[in-house]
Amino acid sequence: MSAASLGDRTSPEAAAAADRVLVVPVGATEQHGPHLPLSTDTDLAVALADAVARGRDDVVVAPAVAYGSSGEHQAFSGTLSIGRDALLLLLVELVRSATETFGRVLLVSTHGGNAAPVRDAVALLRDEGRDVRAWSPEWGGDAHAGHVETSLVLALTPDRVRGGGPVGDRRPLRDVLPELRRGGVAAVSANGVLGDATTAHLDAGRTLLRRATADLDRTIARWG
């Protein structure tokens, strides 16, 4: 049993932790090229939540939300998207329920397509007087399943990276965004990669994870 895991607790044990911050990992189930698992975004959200919880005694980690707004990846097999409106509603109802126990809720989102519904959910919930916030990592670098995300998966679960990683569309995201919005990722990248996974390295992934965990820790520490 993980002391920080809500799912491992009984109901009375959850009540005893009500003064802690409930951290909810918000990910996605979507294609990440031919070399990374569909659960990549969710795995990253869970890893960051668990990492920050190991260093704090004021955090409880909820079971992850494993489905997000991933319509831009729908042309690739295995992608399971619930869309923006459904994700917004899911998060609103989830946090309304969570705040019956926990006074503070933090949504940790690691999929860019979730940004708008997460932002809108937080705004609505805060208007209702609920103490909820959202945080996302600033990875930098390429956009999807390239150097950054492949390095991150190498750092977490290297056995889940298939092969050496491919090259995708390496243009900056701002250059491909209009076409991507019209036709999805498949319109700009046949293999689903936006970046270059051939340069990925375990040490780079560890550095990115360490920096993101430190930033998440500071976010919780400043909550007060």
Backbone as CSV, one residue per row, in Angstrom:
resi,resn,N_x,N_y,N_z,CA_x,CA_y,CA_z,C_x,C_y,C_z
1,MET,0.835,-1.198,0.000,0.000,0.000,0.000,0.866,1.243,0.000
2,SER,0.543,2.181,-0.883,1.235,3.465,-0.899,0.517,4.424,0.031
3,ALA,1.272,5.032,0.951,0.670,5.948,1.916,0.018,7.137,1.232
4,ALA,0.470,7.458,0.008,-0.043,8.627,-0.690,-1.162,8.298,-1.668
5,SER,-1.504,7.038,-1.836,-2.486,6.634,-2.834,-3.892,6.623,-2.258
6,LEU,-4.780,7.394,-2.864,-6.164,7.388,-2.420,-6.801,6.031,-2.667
7,GLY,-6.496,5.421,-3.797,-7.105,4.146,-4.140,-6.775,3.025,-3.172
8,ASP,-5.662,3.147,-2.457,-5.266,2.128,-1.492,-5.912,2.324,-0.126
9,ARG,-6.560,3.462,0.078,-7.124,3.788,1.381,-8.554,3.268,1.532
10,THR,-8.948,3.039,2.753,-10.356,2.821,3.067,-11.032,4.178,3.185
11,SER,-12.357,4.156,3.291,-13.080,5.423,3.443,-12.685,6.163,4.723
12,PRO,-12.596,5.496,5.890,-12.142,6.222,7.086,-10.716,6.761,6.950
13,GLU,-9.851,6.017,6.254,-8.481,6.500,6.048,-8.466,7.724,5.135
14,ALA,-9.366,7.771,4.161,-9.477,8.954,3.317,-9.949,10.150,4.138
15,ALA,-10.895,9.928,5.021,-11.395,11.013,5.874,-10.274,11.576,6.752
16,ALA,-9.385,10.710,7.206,-8.281,11.150,8.055,-7.260,11.976,7.293
17,ALA,-7.293,11.899,5.956,-6.349,12.649,5.119,-6.997,13.844,4.440
18,ALA,-8.151,14.258,4.918,-8.927,15.296,4.236,-8.233,16.654,4.208
19,ASP,-7.260,16.864,5.103,-6.559,18.145,5.119,-5.405,18.180,4.112
20,ARG,-5.173,17.093,3.411,-4.107,17.040,2.411,-4.611,17.534,1.056
21,VAL,-3.662,17.807,0.160,-4.008,18.173,-1.218,-4.255,16.896,-2.010
22,LEU,-5.414,16.811,-2.645,-5.682,15.678,-3.525,-5.137,16.021,-4.910
23,VAL,-4.145,15.269,-5.359,-3.546,15.475,-6.671,-4.169,14.473,-7.645
24,VAL,-4.778,14.981,-8.714,-5.448,14.140,-9.693,-4.638,14.142,-10.994
25,PRO,-3.984,13.039,-11.339,-3.291,12.961,-12.639,-4.307,12.933,-13.778
26,VAL,-4.127,13.819,-14.749,-5.033,13.897,-15.897,-4.206,13.645,-17.158
27,GLY,-4.444,12.524,-17.799,-3.644,12.148,-18.959,-4.467,11.946,-20.205
28,ALA,-4.156,10.923,-20.964,-4.844,10.613,-22.210,-4.476,9.197,-22.621
29,THR,-5.256,8.649,-23.539,-4.934,7.380,-24.184,-4.909,7.668,-25.674
30,GLU,-3.713,7.844,-26.209,-3.579,8.291,-27.600,-2.251,7.820,-28.178
31,GLN,-2.199,7.807,-29.506,-0.993,7.367,-30.198,0.205,8.245,-29.850
32,HIS,1.333,7.597,-29.700,2.618,8.284,-29.522,3.646,7.659,-30.464
33,GLY,3.284,7.653,-31.754,4.182,7.080,-32.738,4.212,5.565,-32.669
34,PRO,5.081,4.929,-33.462,5.173,3.475,-33.474,6.036,2.911,-32.350
35,HIS,6.549,3.788,-31.478,7.560,3.350,-30.507,7.195,3.593,-29.049
36,LEU,6.159,4.393,-28.772,5.786,4.676,-27.387,4.366,4.190,-27.109
37,PRO,4.078,3.820,-25.859,2.754,3.277,-25.532,1.662,4.348,-25.568
38,LEU,0.443,3.894,-25.787,-0.715,4.788,-25.807,-0.926,5.481,-24.464
39,SER,-0.432,4.903,-23.414,-0.627,5.455,-22.064,0.428,6.490,-21.667
40,THR,1.261,6.932,-22.605,2.398,7.792,-22.268,1.990,9.011,-21.439
41,ASP,0.998,9.759,-21.875,0.611,10.967,-21.141,0.123,10.636,-19.734
42,THR,-0.674,9.589,-19.621,-1.170,9.195,-18.303,-0.030,8.723,-17.410
43,ASP,0.885,7.947,-17.974,2.035,7.468,-17.202,2.855,8.634,-16.653
44,LEU,3.034,9.669,-17.462,3.812,10.824,-17.028,3.100,11.572,-15.905
45,ALA,1.786,11.751,-16.044,1.030,12.446,-14.999,1.110,11.695,-13.676
46,VAL,0.967,10.371,-13.739,1.043,9.555,-12.521,2.441,9.599,-11.927
47,ALA,3.459,9.504,-12.771,4.844,9.515,-12.280,5.159,10.821,-11.565
48,LEU,4.721,11.933,-12.118,4.983,13.229,-11.486,4.223,13.359,-10.167
49,ALA,2.965,12.933,-10.158,2.188,12.996,-8.920,2.807,12.120,-7.841
50,ASP,3.206,10.913,-8.216,3.813,10.006,-7.236,5.162,10.537,-6.748
51,ALA,5.939,11.128,-7.660,7.256,11.642,-7.275,7.133,12.772,-6.267
52,VAL,6.201,13.684,-6.493,6.059,14.797,-5.547,5.484,14.299,-4.224
53,ALA,4.623,13.278,-4.278,4.047,12.739,-3.049,5.098,12.061,-2.174
54,ARG,6.118,11.479,-2.816,7.167,10.816,-2.029,7.956,11.815,-1.187
55,GLY,7.990,13.055,-1.587,8.742,14.057,-0.845,7.905,14.922,0.075
56,ARG,6.594,14.655,0.145,5.713,15.485,0.955,4.776,14.598,1.771
57,ASP,4.321,15.114,2.912,3.344,14.370,3.711,1.977,15.033,3.684
58,ASP,1.788,15.983,2.745,0.509,16.687,2.666,-0.195,16.447,1.332
59,VAL,0.118,15.314,0.678,-0.426,15.019,-0.644,-1.027,13.620,-0.655
60,VAL,-2.172,13.507,-1.296,-2.787,12.219,-1.613,-2.975,12.176,-3.120
61,VAL,-2.646,11.057,-3.750,-2.728,10.937,-5.203,-3.959,10.113,-5.579
62,ALA,-4.833,10.715,-6.376,-6.051,10.047,-6.823,-5.750,9.103,-7.987
63,PRO,-6.616,8.134,-8.240,-6.495,7.354,-9.484,-6.547,8.293,-10.684
64,ALA,-5.814,7.949,-11.725,-5.666,8.848,-12.872,-6.923,8.892,-13.736
65,VAL,-7.111,10.054,-14.355,-8.074,10.201,-15.447,-7.309,9.858,-16.726
66,ALA,-7.609,8.714,-17.309,-6.782,8.182,-18.405,-7.312,8.515,-19.791
67,TYR,-8.405,9.283,-19.867,-8.979,9.666,-21.161,-9.065,11.174,-21.232
68,GLY,-8.719,11.725,-22.398,-8.715,13.168,-22.537,-9.242,13.608,-23.886
69,SER,-8.892,14.829,-24.233,-9.297,15.411,-25.507,-8.181,15.178,-26.518
70,SER,-8.329,14.145,-27.325,-7.264,13.690,-28.216,-7.729,13.538,-29.654
71,GLY,-8.729,14.322,-30.045,-9.292,14.177,-31.371,-8.302,14.357,-32.499
72,GLU,-7.240,15.137,-32.258,-6.235,15.363,-33.296,-5.439,14.097,-33.620
73,HIS,-5.543,13.084,-32.750,-4.828,11.819,-32.965,-5.753,10.695,-33.419
74,GLN,-7.015,10.999,-33.695,-8.007,9.953,-33.914,-7.738,9.106,-35.151
75,ALA,-6.968,9.609,-36.106,-6.664,8.830,-37.309,-5.755,7.639,-37.013
76,PHE,-5.165,7.603,-35.829,-4.238,6.534,-35.466,-4.932,5.534,-34.548
77,SER,-4.751,4.270,-34.835,-5.404,3.197,-34.083,-5.054,3.249,-32.603
78,GLY,-6.049,2.924,-31.793,-5.847,2.839,-30.349,-6.171,4.107,-29.603
79,THR,-6.224,5.234,-30.271,-6.555,6.496,-29.609,-7.990,6.437,-29.090
80,LEU,-8.163,6.784,-27.821,-9.483,6.817,-27.189,-9.707,8.224,-26.645
81,SER,-10.463,9.009,-27.377,-10.688,10.408,-27.008,-12.130,10.619,-26.566
82,ILE,-12.318,11.397,-25.492,-13.676,11.735,-25.072,-14.035,13.177,-25.449
83,GLY,-13.092,13.927,-26.000,-13.381,15.271,-26.470,-13.378,16.319,-25.367
84,ARG,-13.376,17.573,-25.782,-13.263,18.681,-24.827,-14.462,18.788,-23.896
85,ASP,-15.665,18.731,-24.460,-16.859,18.948,-23.642,-17.011,17.857,-22.593
86,ALA,-16.781,16.608,-22.993,-16.915,15.508,-22.042,-15.842,15.576,-20.958
87,LEU,-14.617,15.948,-21.344,-13.558,16.067,-20.352,-13.863,17.192,-19.369
88,LEU,-14.350,18.317,-19.876,-14.728,19.424,-19.001,-15.768,18.968,-17.981
89,LEU,-16.813,18.308,-18.455,-17.861,17.840,-17.552,-17.316,16.822,-16.559
90,LEU,-16.488,15.892,-17.038,-15.910,14.877,-16.154,-15.119,15.533,-15.018
91,LEU,-14.266,16.496,-15.365,-13.431,17.130,-14.343,-14.257,17.947,-13.360
92,VAL,-15.264,18.636,-13.862,-16.121,19.427,-12.971,-16.826,18.524,-11.970
93,GLU,-17.439,17.449,-12.464,-18.162,16.558,-11.564,-17.213,15.809,-10.623
94,LEU,-16.033,15.445,-11.139,-15.054,14.753,-10.303,-14.599,15.631,-9.143
95,VAL,-14.281,16.885,-9.431,-13.795,17.779,-8.371,-14.923,18.156,-7.420
96,ARG,-16.134,18.332,-7.933,-17.261,18.576,-7.026,-17.388,17.443,-6.015
97,SER,-17.223,16.218,-6.496,-17.274,15.066,-5.609,-16.085,15.046,-4.656
98,ALA,-14.895,15.300,-5.212,-13.676,15.240,-4.395,-13.692,16.247,-3.258
99,THR,-14.261,17.419,-3.511,-14.243,18.459,-2.476,-15.258,18.207,-1.367
100,GLU,-16.029,17.138,-1.475,-16.827,16.705,-0.329,-15.930,16.122,0.759
101,THR,-14.726,15.685,0.361,-13.754,15.141,1.324,-12.553,16.064,1.469
102,PHE,-11.967,16.470,0.332,-10.706,17.198,0.353,-10.935,18.692,0.103
103,GLY,-10.289,19.502,0.922,-10.449,20.945,0.779,-9.714,21.526,-0.404
104,ARG,-8.658,20.839,-0.861,-7.854,21.339,-1.979,-7.635,20.225,-3.000
105,VAL,-7.793,20.578,-4.282,-7.621,19.611,-5.369,-6.728,20.226,-6.441
106,LEU,-5.715,19.480,-6.848,-4.795,19.928,-7.887,-4.855,18.969,-9.063
107,LEU,-5.199,19.487,-10.246,-5.211,18.699,-11.469,-3.834,18.781,-12.127
108,VAL,-3.189,17.647,-12.297,-1.876,17.586,-12.942,-2.082,17.010,-14.334
109,SER,-2.031,17.885,-15.349,-2.350,17.483,-16.720,-1.090,17.466,-17.573
110,THR,-0.888,16.375,-18.312,0.326,16.208,-19.116,0.043,16.061,-20.608
111,HIS,-1.181,16.348,-21.021,-1.528,16.299,-22.450,-1.966,17.684,-22.895
112,GLY,-1.307,18.222,-23.910,-1.602,19.575,-24.361,-3.033,19.771,-24.808
113,GLY,-3.635,18.730,-25.400,-5.007,18.835,-25.849,-6.016,19.000,-24.726
114,ASN,-5.592,18.719,-23.499,-6.470,18.883,-22.338,-6.460,20.305,-21.784
115,ALA,-5.597,21.164,-22.287,-5.371,22.466,-21.663,-6.644,23.288,-21.532
116,ALA,-7.402,23.414,-22.611,-8.596,24.257,-22.578,-9.662,23.711,-21.627
117,PRO,-10.045,22.422,-21.711,-11.052,21.935,-20.766,-10.586,21.968,-19.316
118,VAL,-9.300,21.723,-19.060,-8.793,21.820,-17.692,-8.907,23.257,-17.195
119,ARG,-8.499,24.206,-18.017,-8.589,25.622,-17.642,-10.030,26.030,-17.375
120,ASP,-10.933,25.633,-18.242,-12.338,26.017,-18.082,-12.964,25.346,-16.867
121,ALA,-12.583,24.105,-16.600,-13.101,23.409,-15.424,-12.657,24.106,-14.145
122,VAL,-11.388,24.472,-14.085,-10.871,25.157,-12.896,-11.584,26.488,-12.694
123,ALA,-11.790,27.238,-13.764,-12.463,28.536,-13.647,-13.879,28.365,-13.103
124,LEU,-14.618,27.411,-13.628,-15.987,27.180,-13.172,-16.007,26.749,-11.704
125,LEU,-15.124,25.829,-11.361,-15.087,25.316,-9.993,-14.672,26.380,-8.989
126,ARG,-13.738,27.234,-9.378,-13.334,28.307,-8.480,-14.454,29.333,-8.310
127,ASP,-15.227,29.539,-9.375,-16.397,30.416,-9.253,-17.405,29.864,-8.251
128,GLU,-17.419,28.554,-8.098,-18.301,27.909,-7.122,-17.717,27.956,-5.705
129,GLY,-16.515,28.509,-5.566,-15.893,28.621,-4.257,-15.037,27.439,-3.859
130,ARG,-14.684,26.604,-4.818,-13.869,25.426,-4.514,-12.390,25.757,-4.709
131,ASP,-11.556,25.228,-3.832,-10.119,25.517,-3.883,-9.446,24.491,-4.792
132,VAL,-9.490,24.743,-6.086,-8.938,23.830,-7.083,-7.983,24.595,-7.979
133,ARG,-6.904,23.944,-8.350,-5.907,24.538,-9.240,-5.458,23.494,-10.245
134,ALA,-4.728,23.950,-11.258,-4.193,23.042,-12.272,-2.721,23.352,-12.496
135,TRP,-1.994,22.331,-12.863,-0.559,22.468,-13.159,-0.224,21.544,-14.320
136,SER,0.642,22.036,-15.207,1.157,21.226,-16.313,2.656,21.455,-16.439
137,PRO,3.413,20.443,-16.830,4.864,20.608,-16.983,5.196,21.422,-18.225
138,GLU,6.265,22.183,-18.142,6.794,22.913,-19.300,8.017,22.156,-19.791
139,TRP,7.787,21.172,-20.657,8.894,20.329,-21.103,9.838,21.082,-22.039
140,GLY,9.286,21.945,-22.906,10.109,22.551,-23.952,10.417,21.522,-25.035
141,GLY,11.150,21.931,-26.045,11.566,20.985,-27.085,10.465,20.648,-28.057
142,ASP,10.543,19.462,-28.671,9.589,19.105,-29.715,8.235,18.763,-29.117
143,ALA,7.233,18.614,-30.014,5.847,18.657,-29.565,5.245,17.322,-29.152
144,HIS,5.593,16.219,-29.850,4.853,14.988,-29.582,5.639,13.759,-30.004
145,ALA,5.932,12.908,-29.015,6.548,11.594,-29.245,7.935,11.678,-29.871
146,GLY,8.583,12.825,-29.733,9.927,13.002,-30.269,10.980,12.877,-29.182
147,HIS,11.961,13.754,-29.223,13.071,13.707,-28.264,12.573,13.761,-26.824
148,VAL,11.673,14.710,-26.542,11.259,14.944,-25.157,10.513,13.743,-24.586
149,GLU,9.413,13.370,-25.201,8.600,12.306,-24.609,9.300,10.954,-24.660
150,THR,10.088,10.711,-25.687,10.825,9.444,-25.734,11.877,9.399,-24.628
151,SER,12.538,10.516,-24.382,13.497,10.580,-23.274,12.800,10.340,-21.940
152,LEU,11.611,10.898,-21.782,10.864,10.722,-20.530,10.484,9.264,-20.306
153,VAL,10.010,8.605,-21.356,9.646,7.191,-21.205,10.882,6.327,-20.961
154,LEU,11.998,6.668,-21.609,13.248,5.954,-21.340,13.637,6.058,-19.867
155,ALA,13.380,7.229,-19.272,13.728,7.433,-17.866,12.778,6.684,-16.937
156,LEU,11.535,6.515,-17.347,10.544,5.866,-16.486,10.516,4.355,-16.681
157,THR,10.329,3.928,-17.927,10.156,2.497,-18.251,10.831,2.205,-19.584
158,PRO,12.153,2.096,-19.610,12.874,1.951,-20.879,12.448,0.736,-21.687
159,ASP,11.964,-0.304,-21.022,11.545,-1.511,-21.739,10.272,-1.299,-22.554
160,ARG,9.610,-0.160,-22.370,8.364,0.107,-23.095,8.606,0.944,-24.352
161,VAL,9.852,1.303,-24.640,10.185,2.020,-25.877,10.541,0.987,-26.934
162,ARG,9.785,0.980,-28.023,10.011,0.013,-29.090,11.037,0.552,-30.075
163,GLY,12.126,-0.148,-30.267,13.141,0.253,-31.238,13.865,1.528,-30.815
164,GLY,14.531,2.140,-31.776,15.330,3.324,-31.471,14.577,4.624,-31.543
165,GLY,13.333,4.595,-32.020,12.571,5.824,-32.132,12.733,6.463,-33.498
166,PRO,11.631,6.926,-34.105,11.668,7.458,-35.461,11.798,8.974,-35.512
167,VAL,12.002,9.469,-36.714,11.937,10.904,-36.993,10.558,11.212,-37.549
168,GLY,9.940,12.272,-37.059,8.658,12.713,-37.571,8.787,14.068,-38.236
169,ASP,7.722,14.842,-38.219,7.770,16.204,-38.744,8.511,17.071,-37.732
170,ARG,9.633,17.642,-38.149,10.487,18.387,-37.219,10.278,19.889,-37.270
171,ARG,9.291,20.342,-38.013,9.017,21.776,-38.044,8.491,22.254,-36.686
172,PRO,8.749,23.511,-36.327,8.179,24.038,-35.089,6.657,23.913,-35.092
173,LEU,6.084,23.709,-33.923,4.646,23.499,-33.821,3.867,24.662,-34.430
174,ARG,4.355,25.887,-34.241,3.626,27.045,-34.781,3.507,26.975,-36.302
175,ASP,4.457,26.327,-36.962,4.427,26.234,-38.425,3.435,25.192,-38.925
176,VAL,3.199,24.156,-38.146,2.299,23.089,-38.586,0.901,23.204,-37.984
177,LEU,0.731,24.120,-37.032,-0.529,24.193,-36.294,-1.751,24.421,-37.183
178,PRO,-1.710,25.322,-38.168,-2.911,25.504,-39.002,-3.330,24.217,-39.712
179,GLU,-2.361,23.499,-40.282,-2.666,22.254,-40.980,-3.108,21.177,-39.997
180,LEU,-2.485,21.161,-38.831,-2.827,20.176,-37.807,-4.265,20.380,-37.333
181,ARG,-4.655,21.640,-37.173,-6.025,21.926,-36.725,-7.054,21.505,-37.761
182,ARG,-6.688,21.596,-39.026,-7.617,21.217,-40.091,-7.713,19.700,-40.249
183,GLY,-6.587,19.014,-40.188,-6.582,17.597,-40.526,-6.019,16.666,-39.479
184,GLY,-5.697,17.180,-38.290,-5.128,16.338,-37.250,-3.658,16.043,-37.477
185,VAL,-3.082,15.296,-36.562,-1.654,14.994,-36.628,-1.306,14.236,-37.901
186,ALA,-2.189,13.364,-38.357,-1.909,12.561,-39.555,-1.697,13.423,-40.789
187,ALA,-2.235,14.641,-40.783,-2.079,15.522,-41.936,-0.657,16.063,-42.068
188,VAL,0.111,16.020,-40.972,1.475,16.553,-41.020,2.531,15.500,-40.730
189,SER,2.126,14.348,-40.195,3.103,13.321,-39.825,2.504,11.938,-40.006
190,ALA,3.017,11.188,-40.961,2.480,9.854,-41.249,2.692,8.881,-40.103
191,ASN,3.753,9.083,-39.323,4.023,8.159,-38.218,3.549,8.691,-36.865
192,GLY,2.930,9.868,-36.857,2.376,10.412,-35.628,3.355,11.130,-34.737
193,VAL,4.584,11.303,-35.195,5.628,11.950,-34.389,5.813,13.387,-34.854
194,LEU,5.860,14.301,-33.900,6.187,15.698,-34.180,7.503,16.002,-33.479
195,GLY,8.596,15.706,-34.171,9.913,15.865,-33.574,10.839,14.754,-34.019
196,ASP,11.901,14.565,-33.260,12.940,13.599,-33.615,13.258,12.733,-32.404
197,ALA,12.776,11.505,-32.436,12.998,10.600,-31.301,14.368,9.947,-31.325
198,THR,15.110,10.084,-32.426,16.406,9.413,-32.517,17.426,10.013,-31.558
199,THR,17.185,11.239,-31.086,18.125,11.902,-30.171,17.774,11.676,-28.701
200,ALA,16.720,10.911,-28.438,16.268,10.711,-27.062,17.326,10.002,-26.227
201,HIS,17.359,10.349,-24.941,18.353,9.761,-24.040,17.777,9.681,-22.633
202,LEU,18.071,8.593,-21.936,17.583,8.384,-20.573,17.969,9.532,-19.647
203,ASP,19.201,10.018,-19.724,19.644,11.092,-18.829,18.866,12.381,-19.064
204,ALA,18.536,12.650,-20.335,17.726,13.831,-20.636,16.351,13.697,-20.000
205,GLY,15.774,12.504,-20.070,14.478,12.270,-19.452,14.516,12.434,-17.947
206,ARG,15.569,11.939,-17.324,15.693,12.093,-15.866,15.780,13.555,-15.464
207,THR,16.515,14.339,-16.244,16.636,15.772,-15.951,15.285,16.463,-16.082
208,LEU,14.561,16.156,-17.145,13.243,16.755,-17.349,12.291,16.387,-16.216
209,LEU,12.306,15.139,-15.804,11.436,14.704,-14.716,11.802,15.382,-13.404
210,ARG,13.096,15.502,-13.141,13.537,16.142,-11.902,13.106,17.607,-11.841
211,ARG,13.269,18.302,-12.960,12.883,19.721,-13.003,11.374,19.884,-12.859
212,ALA,10.612,19.032,-13.537,9.158,19.139,-13.460,8.653,18.807,-12.059
213,THR,9.241,17.795,-11.430,8.844,17.439,-10.069,9.133,18.571,-9.098
214,ALA,10.284,19.212,-9.265,10.631,20.341,-8.403,9.654,21.493,-8.583
215,ASP,9.249,21.753,-9.817,8.287,22.827,-10.074,6.922,22.494,-9.482
216,LEU,6.501,21.250,-9.623,5.237,20.820,-9.034,5.292,20.934,-7.515
217,ASP,6.404,20.555,-6.922,6.567,20.662,-5.473,6.452,22.119,-5.025
218,ARG,7.075,23.023,-5.770,6.982,24.455,-5.423,5.543,24.951,-5.534
219,THR,4.830,24.477,-6.534,3.430,24.883,-6.699,2.586,24.498,-5.483
220,ILE,2.787,23.293,-4.980,2.041,22.845,-3.813,2.501,23.599,-2.567
221,ALA,3.796,23.814,-2.432,4.335,24.507,-1.257,3.808,25.940,-1.146
222,ARG,3.582,26.588,-2.303,3.097,27.969,-2.289,1.615,28.073,-2.015
223,TRP,0.919,26.941,-2.042,-0.538,26.960,-1.886,-0.914,27.537,-0.534
224,GLY,-0.355,26.977,0.501,-0.549,27.515,1.847,-1.972,27.474,2.368
